[in-house]
Amino acid sequence: MGIGDYVNKAKQALAGREEQVAGALDKAADAVKSRSSGDTDRKIDSAVDKAKGFLDKQADKHRDDGPDTTGRPGPTTH
């Protein structure tokens, strides 16, 4: 099983749960920021924003195409 297979499994696990995951990301970011120096807040926020951007794209794809049950990689967009 290659890395692509793991990525597809993760995408399938997230499908339909994007809002829950976004909430968990916010909670995790708050927990990390409370235990680190203020210098890292911007980096943490940036990482969370990128992750949420990915979730938004997956949610849009899920709404447009329906869930991918084939297990095959979807088209790549840049």
N, C-alpha and C positions, 0 to 999 in steps of 0.2 A: 504494500500500500504506500503510495507516494504522497508527497505534501499536498498535491492537488486533491487527492481523495479526502484528506483531513479538512481542507478548506471547504470542500463541498458539503461534508458532514456538518461542519459548523454553521454554514449558511442555512442548511435545512433545519438545524436545531433552532436557529433564530427566527425563521420564517413565521410571521404572525405575532411575534413577541418583541418587536422592536421597541415599543414604548416601555415595556418592563425592563429591558436591557438598558435603555437610556436612563431610567431611574436608578438602576443599580450602578451605572457609571458615575452618576452624580454623587451617590452616597459614598462610593469608593474614593472619588476625588476629594470629597470633603474630609474623609477619614485620613487620607494621605496628607492633605494640606494641614490638618490640625497637628500632625506629628513631624512636620518638616518646617524648614525656614521659609520665610516669605519670598525668598529668591526663586523658589521652585514653583510657586503658584502659577505663573504665566506658562511654564512648560506643561504643567499638569492640565491646565485649562485648554491649551493647544492640543494635547493628545486626546482629551475628551471630545473636543470639537471635531477632530478628524474621525474619531470612532463614531460619533453621532452622524457625521456626514455619510459614512459608509452605511450605517443603519438606515438612513433616509433613502439612499440609493437602493438598498435591498428591499425596503418596504415598497418603494415605487415599482420595482420589478415584480415583486410578489403580487401587488395589486393588478399590474398590467398583464402579467403572464400566468398568474396562478402559481401555486407551489410546484417546484421542480421535483418530481418523484422518480425521475429516471436515474439519478445518480451521476449523470454525465455533466461535464463542465458546460456552463452556458457561454454565450458569446462574450468576448472581452471588449470593453470600451475604454477609450483613453480620453 
